[in-house]
Each structure stands twice: as C-alpha cells, then as structure tokens.
Amino acid sequence: MLTLLYSIHGIGGTNYFQEGDHLYPKMEIRSAYKKALTTWRRWVDKNINSNKTQVVFRGHSVSHFRRDGKCNREAVPIMSNETYREKNPPRVKILEETLRRMKTPVIYLNVTKQTYYRADAHPALYTRFYNGSIVNEAMKQGCGHWCLPGVPDTWNELLYISFLKAGKGSFAG
C-alpha cells in the first residue's frame, strides 16, 4: 500500500510517500497516483466478490483556487458560458485506464465537471466569522468540503441512478 505523508516546511510543503517499509523522499505525483490506483485495483480484483458487493469509485472534486485563489469568495455557481477544462487530464487518463483493466465491475461516478461549476457550494463562504471574529483568510479555504443540502445530495442521486442502470438492488417504491 502506498501512503502519502505530508510535511510542511515554512510556507511550502514536501510530499513523502511510504510503500511498505520504504520511504520515498520524492516521487512525482502522477507516478504515486498510478501506483496507488494499481494497488487498489489489484486488491479489489483479488478480494471483492462482485456477486455480493458493488464497487463504486467517486471521482475527484476540483479545487477552485484558480478563481483568484479564494473559493471562499464564490457566492454563485460558475455560469455555463465559462468553458470547463479538465485541470488534470493525465490523472483522469490514469484513473480510466485503471478502471478499464479491472476484472471487478466498478461504477464510476465522475463528479469532476459538476463540482467545477459549483464553487459556491463550499462552506468557506459561510465561515467568515468564528466566535465573533473574522476567521483567518488562509484557514477557511475548503474545496474538499461541501455544504448540505447541495452537491453531495446530487452525488447520492447519481449513485442511485447508477444502481438502477446497473440493475443492482430492489428499488421499487
């Protein structure tokens, strides 16, 4: 198993990766991502009985720091006239290749494009104040966190539809 260890040095950071007992002081992020997904694929294919278990892989949420570096200032969805561009096509290719190589069927919930347009759905906008004082600007960024109700509810609906499409479970109402 590949583990990411993150160590902060001053204002920058350094990524350390551990695989078993070996510590990699430096590893290219794409290489680490591919290695981690390969490990996951092998484990799933070896250990999961697809007659009893449905594997679901939810894709990544995008960071909105490209919009002046502050997702906490986003109060409305990004309008559809702003063209979506995949921010990390190599990572997407690695994931899709991994999923193609799997023996075990996987439902892939690709939420990347959806989360791109919902920069307003992070809780950062709503955490301006804490205990009556303004929260540190750097501390309230949170592109990995989402408000409820909202984006995660849509993921649940996508998951439900994906199960129906795959003929999994009894969902008659």
N, C-alpha and C positions, 0 to 999 in steps of 0.2 A: 504494500500500500504506500502511496506517495502522500506525504503530508507537507503542507505549506506552513512554514514558520515565518512570522513577520517580525522584524526587529526594527525599531525606529532609532535612527541616529541623527540627532539635530532636527532639521526641518525635512530631511529626505527620509527614505526608508530603504531597507535591504531585504530581499526575499531569500530565505534559506529553505531548501527542500530536503526532506528526510525520506528515504526509502529503506525500510528495514532498519539496520543499524548504521547505514551510510548517510552522512550529511553532505549535501551538495551546497557549497557556499555560494555558487552562482549557477543558475540554469535559466535558459531562455524560456520565457513564459509559455510560448506555444509548445515547446518540447515538453514542458511539465504538464500542460493541459492534455496533450496527446497521450502521454504516459499514464496520467491519472484515468482518462477515459478508457484506455486499453485495459488497465487493471480492473476497472468497473465492469467492462464488457465481459472479460474472462470470468469474473466472479459470478455475474448474473447468469451467464450461459452454463456455468458449472453447477450452480446451487439452486436455481429457481425452476420449479415445476410449473410450466406455463398452463397446465390444465387446472391448476389450483390458484395461481397468482397472476395478476395482470401488472406488468411493469409500466410505469409512467415516468417519462422524463420531461420535466418542465424546463424550457429554455431560459435563457438569462434575461434579466431586466437591464435595460440600458441606463447608463449614467447620463445625467443632463448637465454635467458641468461645462459642456461646450457652449451653453447659452449664458455667457458672461461669467461662468464659473459659480453660479449661485442658483441651485434648484429651489432654494427657499424663497425666491422672489417670483416664482411662477404661480399665478393665480387663475389662469385659464388654460384649457388644453391647447396644444400646439395645433394651429389650423392646418387643414388638409392641403392648403396651397403651398405649404413648406414641404419640399420633397424629402421623403425618407431615404437615407443612405445607410446601408449596413455599416456599422462602425468597425466591425472586426470580421471581415469575410473569411480570413484564414481559420479563425476559431469555429465559425459556422461550418466550414468545409470539413474540419477535423471531426466535429460532432456528427454531421450527416454521414460521413464515411464510417465512423464507429457504429452508428445505428444500422447502416446497410450490412455490415459484416456480422451482425449479431444473429445467432440462431434463435434466441428467445424473442418473440414479438414484443415490441415496445410501442406504446402510444406516445408520440412526441407532441407536446403542447408548445408550439412555437409562439411565445408571447412577446418576443423582442420588438416587433413593429408596433404592436398595441401599446406597449409601455413607453415607447418613444414619444408617442403623441400625448401621453398623459403626465407630463412633467408637473402638472398642477396637483396630482393625486398623492404627492409625498406629504408626510406630516410636518416637514420642515417649515412650511409656510405658517403653520398653526402653533409653532413653538417659539414665537417671538419673545414671550415673557415666561419666566420661571421664578416663582417666589417673589413676584412683583418687580423683578429686574430684567433687563434685556439680556437674553442669552448670547454668549459669545458667537459671533458670525460663523466662525470655523466649526463650531461644535454642533450646529444644527443642520448640517448637510446630511441627507439620508436617502440617496437614490435607491437603496436596497430595501427601504421600508415604504409601506403603502397604507393609506387611510382606508378604514372600513366605514360605511359601505363604499364600494368602488372597484378598483382594479382586481383585487383578489376574488371578489364575487364573480367577476367575468371569467376568471380562471376556473372557478368551480363550475360555471355554466359550460365552458368549453370542455372540461373534463367529463361532465355528464353527457354532453352530446357525443363526445368521442367514445364513451362506453356504449351508448346506444348504437352508434355507427358500427362498432366492432362486434355488436351482438352480445355484449357482456352483461350478465345480471338480469334480474327481473325488475323492470321499472314501470310496470303497468300501474296506472293510478286508479 
